[in-house]
Amino acid sequence: MATTTQPRSRTTTAAAPKRRAADIAYDKIETLISKLSIEPGSPVVEAELAELTGLGRTPVREALMRMVSIGLVVQQPRRGLLVSTIDVVDHLDVIQTRRVLEQLIAASAARRATAVQRKALLTCAHKMVEAAARGNLDAYMAADQALDHVVHDACRNASAVKAVVPLVVQCRRFWYAYQHEGEIGEAARAHLAMAESIASGNEAEAAQGASRLMDYLELFTRRVIDA
């Protein structure tokens, strides 16, 4: 009896979308600014940033224009581009605005997150707690960014995410600038509580968890103001 050979089934794996050079430049420059490697008030020189990031001037220029639009970089007559300064008092307005957006995002994520995303939320938050216990701010911030990405993807509200991201960047830079006044362990626990409330699927609790996290960030800001 003749045997027939079945064709091999082909499994195709979707390739991850290639990121634009301008997006890569943005992330690298934002990290330098957030970590205060480029200090507030410092001049921004395209050629230097192109060398630091290993990217061309065109993507660096596009990234800088995005930063101008969110206030991370300012353009001044005759002085060119400068890294914006940190206004401690105005930071309270950042927190107040972020509070409203974070409540919406958390509630939406609680409603719309997949099972995989709910698990990832908890994983990221626990990494924040572990990093805080070691006093490793860079690892803490990396886990915080990962948590933000999961929540933002899960909420499926592009408008809210677009509005909140610049505020998150300002808060990250504020942390690096005034970390001596912060309680990183307390902040990590607040993130974990929010992640747990989102993972539970309860929209009201998720919104409350986000608000409690903003309560901590506001308290932290007031400590800096009063110091």
HUPE-V501873 format. One record per pair of residues at least 4 apart in sequence whose C-alpha atoms are under 8 Angstrom apart, sorted by the first residue. I is the first residue (numbers start at 1). GAP is how many residues later the second one is. D is the distance in whole Angstrom. If there is no record, write none. Layout:
I | GAP | D
I | GAP | D
//
This chain:
19 | 4 | 7
19 | 5 | 7
20 | 4 | 7
21 | 4 | 6
21 | 34 | 7
21 | 38 | 6
22 | 4 | 6
22 | 36 | 8
22 | 37 | 4
22 | 38 | 6
22 | 40 | 6
22 | 41 | 6
23 | 4 | 6
23 | 36 | 8
23 | 40 | 7
24 | 4 | 6
25 | 4 | 6
25 | 28 | 7
25 | 30 | 7
25 | 34 | 6
25 | 35 | 6
25 | 38 | 6
26 | 4 | 6
26 | 34 | 7
26 | 37 | 5
26 | 38 | 7
27 | 4 | 6
28 | 4 | 6
28 | 25 | 6
29 | 4 | 6
29 | 20 | 7
29 | 24 | 7
30 | 4 | 6
30 | 139 | 8
31 | 4 | 6
32 | 4 | 6
32 | 5 | 5
32 | 6 | 6
33 | 4 | 6
33 | 5 | 5
33 | 6 | 7
33 | 7 | 8
33 | 50 | 8
33 | 140 | 7
34 | 135 | 7
34 | 136 | 8
34 | 138 | 6
34 | 139 | 4
34 | 140 | 8
34 | 142 | 7
35 | 138 | 6
35 | 141 | 6
35 | 142 | 8
36 | 4 | 7
36 | 137 | 7
36 | 140 | 7
36 | 141 | 7
38 | 4 | 7
38 | 45 | 8
39 | 44 | 7
40 | 42 | 8
40 | 43 | 5
40 | 44 | 6
40 | 45 | 5
40 | 46 | 7
41 | 41 | 6
41 | 42 | 5
41 | 43 | 6
41 | 44 | 5
42 | 40 | 5
42 | 41 | 5
43 | 36 | 8
43 | 37 | 7
43 | 38 | 6
43 | 39 | 4
43 | 40 | 6
44 | 5 | 8
44 | 36 | 8
44 | 37 | 5
44 | 38 | 5
44 | 39 | 7
45 | 4 | 6
45 | 36 | 8
46 | 4 | 6
46 | 11 | 6
46 | 14 | 7
46 | 15 | 7
47 | 4 | 6
47 | 10 | 7
48 | 4 | 6
49 | 4 | 6
49 | 11 | 7
50 | 4 | 6
50 | 5 | 5
50 | 6 | 5
50 | 7 | 6
50 | 10 | 6
51 | 4 | 7
55 | 4 | 7
55 | 5 | 7
56 | 4 | 6
57 | 4 | 6
58 | 4 | 6
59 | 4 | 6
60 | 4 | 6
61 | 4 | 6
62 | 4 | 6
63 | 4 | 6
64 | 4 | 6
64 | 9 | 7
65 | 4 | 6
66 | 4 | 7
67 | 4 | 6
67 | 5 | 5
67 | 6 | 5
68 | 4 | 6
68 | 5 | 5
68 | 6 | 5
68 | 7 | 7
70 | 96 | 6
71 | 13 | 7
72 | 11 | 6
72 | 12 | 5
72 | 98 | 8
73 | 8 | 7
73 | 9 | 6
73 | 10 | 5
73 | 11 | 5
74 | 7 | 6
74 | 8 | 5
74 | 9 | 6
74 | 10 | 6
75 | 4 | 8
75 | 5 | 6
75 | 6 | 5
75 | 7 | 6
76 | 4 | 5
76 | 5 | 6
76 | 6 | 8
86 | 5 | 8
86 | 88 | 7
87 | 4 | 6
88 | 4 | 7
88 | 133 | 7
88 | 136 | 8
88 | 137 | 7
89 | 4 | 8
89 | 136 | 7
90 | 4 | 7
91 | 4 | 6
91 | 130 | 7
92 | 4 | 6
92 | 126 | 7
92 | 129 | 7
93 | 4 | 6
94 | 4 | 6
94 | 73 | 6
94 | 76 | 8
94 | 77 | 8
95 | 4 | 6
95 | 72 | 8
95 | 119 | 7
95 | 122 | 7
95 | 123 | 6
96 | 4 | 7
96 | 118 | 8
97 | 4 | 7
98 | 4 | 6
98 | 66 | 6
98 | 69 | 6
98 | 70 | 8
98 | 116 | 8
99 | 4 | 6
99 | 111 | 7
99 | 112 | 6
99 | 115 | 6
100 | 4 | 7
101 | 4 | 6
101 | 59 | 6
101 | 62 | 8
101 | 63 | 6
102 | 4 | 6
102 | 62 | 8
102 | 105 | 8
102 | 108 | 6
102 | 109 | 7
103 | 4 | 6
103 | 103 | 7
103 | 104 | 4
103 | 105 | 7
103 | 107 | 5
103 | 108 | 6
104 | 4 | 6
104 | 56 | 8
104 | 103 | 7
105 | 4 | 6
105 | 46 | 7
105 | 47 | 7
105 | 50 | 6
105 | 52 | 7
105 | 55 | 7
105 | 56 | 8
106 | 4 | 6
106 | 45 | 7
106 | 49 | 7
106 | 92 | 6
106 | 97 | 7
106 | 100 | 5
106 | 101 | 6
106 | 104 | 6
107 | 4 | 6
107 | 48 | 8
107 | 91 | 7
107 | 95 | 8
107 | 96 | 4
107 | 97 | 7
107 | 98 | 8
107 | 99 | 5
107 | 100 | 5
108 | 4 | 6
108 | 46 | 8
108 | 47 | 5
108 | 48 | 7
108 | 49 | 8
108 | 95 | 7
109 | 4 | 5
109 | 42 | 6
109 | 43 | 8
109 | 45 | 5
109 | 46 | 4
109 | 47 | 7
109 | 89 | 6
110 | 45 | 7
110 | 87 | 8
110 | 88 | 4
110 | 89 | 6
110 | 90 | 7
110 | 91 | 4
110 | 92 | 6
110 | 93 | 5
110 | 96 | 6
111 | 44 | 8
111 | 90 | 6
111 | 91 | 7
111 | 92 | 6
112 | 42 | 6
112 | 43 | 6
112 | 44 | 7
113 | 4 | 6
113 | 5 | 6
113 | 41 | 5
113 | 42 | 7
113 | 86 | 8
114 | 4 | 6
114 | 40 | 7
115 | 4 | 6
116 | 4 | 6
117 | 4 | 6
117 | 33 | 6
117 | 34 | 8
117 | 37 | 7
118 | 4 | 7
118 | 80 | 7
118 | 81 | 5
119 | 4 | 6
119 | 80 | 7
120 | 4 | 6
120 | 27 | 8
120 | 30 | 7
121 | 4 | 6
121 | 26 | 6
121 | 29 | 6
121 | 30 | 7
121 | 74 | 6
121 | 75 | 8
121 | 78 | 7
122 | 4 | 6
122 | 70 | 7
122 | 73 | 6
122 | 74 | 7
122 | 77 | 7
123 | 4 | 6
124 | 4 | 6
124 | 19 | 6
124 | 20 | 7
124 | 22 | 6
124 | 23 | 5
125 | 4 | 6
125 | 18 | 7
125 | 19 | 7
125 | 22 | 7
125 | 63 | 7
125 | 66 | 6
125 | 67 | 5
125 | 70 | 7
126 | 4 | 6
126 | 66 | 7
127 | 4 | 6
127 | 13 | 7
127 | 16 | 6
128 | 4 | 6
128 | 11 | 7
128 | 12 | 5
128 | 13 | 8
128 | 15 | 6
128 | 16 | 7
128 | 60 | 6
129 | 4 | 6
129 | 11 | 8
129 | 56 | 7
129 | 59 | 5
129 | 60 | 7
129 | 63 | 8
130 | 4 | 7
131 | 4 | 6
131 | 5 | 5
131 | 6 | 7
131 | 8 | 6
131 | 9 | 5
132 | 4 | 6
132 | 5 | 7
132 | 8 | 6
132 | 52 | 6
132 | 53 | 5
132 | 56 | 7
133 | 52 | 7
135 | 49 | 8
136 | 4 | 6
137 | 4 | 6
137 | 47 | 8
138 | 4 | 6
139 | 4 | 6
140 | 4 | 6
141 | 4 | 6
141 | 31 | 8
142 | 4 | 6
143 | 4 | 6
144 | 4 | 6
145 | 4 | 6
146 | 4 | 6
147 | 4 | 6
148 | 4 | 6
149 | 4 | 6
150 | 4 | 6
151 | 4 | 6
152 | 4 | 7
152 | 5 | 8
152 | 9 | 6
157 | 4 | 6
158 | 4 | 6
159 | 4 | 6
160 | 4 | 6
161 | 4 | 6
162 | 4 | 8
163 | 4 | 8
164 | 4 | 6
165 | 4 | 6
166 | 4 | 6
167 | 4 | 6
168 | 4 | 6
169 | 4 | 6
170 | 4 | 6
171 | 4 | 6
172 | 4 | 7
173 | 4 | 6
174 | 4 | 6
174 | 5 | 8
175 | 4 | 5
175 | 7 | 8
178 | 4 | 7
178 | 46 | 7
179 | 4 | 8
181 | 39 | 7
181 | 42 | 7
181 | 43 | 6
182 | 38 | 6
183 | 4 | 6
184 | 4 | 6
185 | 4 | 6
186 | 4 | 6
187 | 4 | 6
187 | 26 | 7
187 | 29 | 7
187 | 30 | 8
188 | 4 | 6
189 | 4 | 6
190 | 4 | 6
190 | 19 | 8
190 | 22 | 7
190 | 23 | 5
190 | 26 | 8
191 | 4 | 6
191 | 22 | 6
192 | 4 | 6
193 | 4 | 6
193 | 16 | 6
194 | 4 | 6
194 | 12 | 6
194 | 14 | 8
194 | 15 | 4
194 | 16 | 6
194 | 19 | 7
195 | 4 | 6
195 | 11 | 8
195 | 14 | 8
196 | 4 | 6
197 | 4 | 7
197 | 5 | 7
197 | 8 | 6
197 | 9 | 5
197 | 12 | 6
198 | 4 | 7
198 | 5 | 7
198 | 7 | 7
198 | 8 | 5
201 | 5 | 8
202 | 4 | 6
203 | 4 | 6
204 | 4 | 6
205 | 4 | 6
206 | 4 | 6
207 | 4 | 6
208 | 4 | 6
209 | 4 | 6
210 | 4 | 6
211 | 4 | 6
212 | 4 | 6
213 | 4 | 6
214 | 4 | 6
215 | 4 | 6
216 | 4 | 6
217 | 4 | 6
218 | 4 | 6
219 | 4 | 6
220 | 4 | 7
221 | 4 | 6
222 | 4 | 6
223 | 4 | 6
//
